Amino acid sequence: MIRIKSGGIMNARKLAATALLERFDFGQREITDSDTGWRDMFLDHWERVLYAESADGQHRLVMHIHFANESSLVLDHYCLDLATGNMLVA
């Protein structure tokens, strides 16, 4: 059975995801832009496309966040560099 998430959980998740993004260590990459916001890809998996620059050039990254079921508790998070396939873990 699929449960529809209430606005309270979605808002709490948005706050948690944004705070995590602001604290994430992207190394030598400087985030310059992002897409329109977080995408709820699956029930408890969010992602967001980011654009960054470094001495190596421009990068397109995807930040992934996995939440506990029906909660804003973050279970796992990482960022994937689409050009290299490297995973950034903070």
Rosetta blueprint (number, residue, H / E / L):
1 M L
2 I L
3 R L
4 I L
5 K L
6 S L
7 G H
8 G H
9 I H
10 M H
11 N H
12 A H
13 R H
14 K H
15 L H
16 A H
17 A H
18 T H
19 A H
20 L H
21 L H
22 E H
23 R H
24 F L
25 D L
26 F L
27 G L
28 Q L
29 R L
30 E E
31 I E
32 T E
33 D E
34 S E
35 D L
36 T L
37 G L
38 W L
39 R E
40 D E
41 M E
42 F E
43 L L
44 D L
45 H E
46 W E
47 E E
48 R E
49 V E
50 L E
51 Y E
52 A E
53 E E
54 S E
55 A L
56 D L
57 G E
58 Q E
59 H E
60 R E
61 L E
62 V E
63 M E
64 H E
65 I E
66 H E
67 F E
68 A L
69 N L
70 E L
71 S L
72 S L
73 L L
74 V E
75 L E
76 D E
77 H E
78 Y E
79 C E
80 L E
81 D E
82 L L
83 A L
84 T L
85 G L
86 N L
87 M E
88 L E
89 V L
90 A L
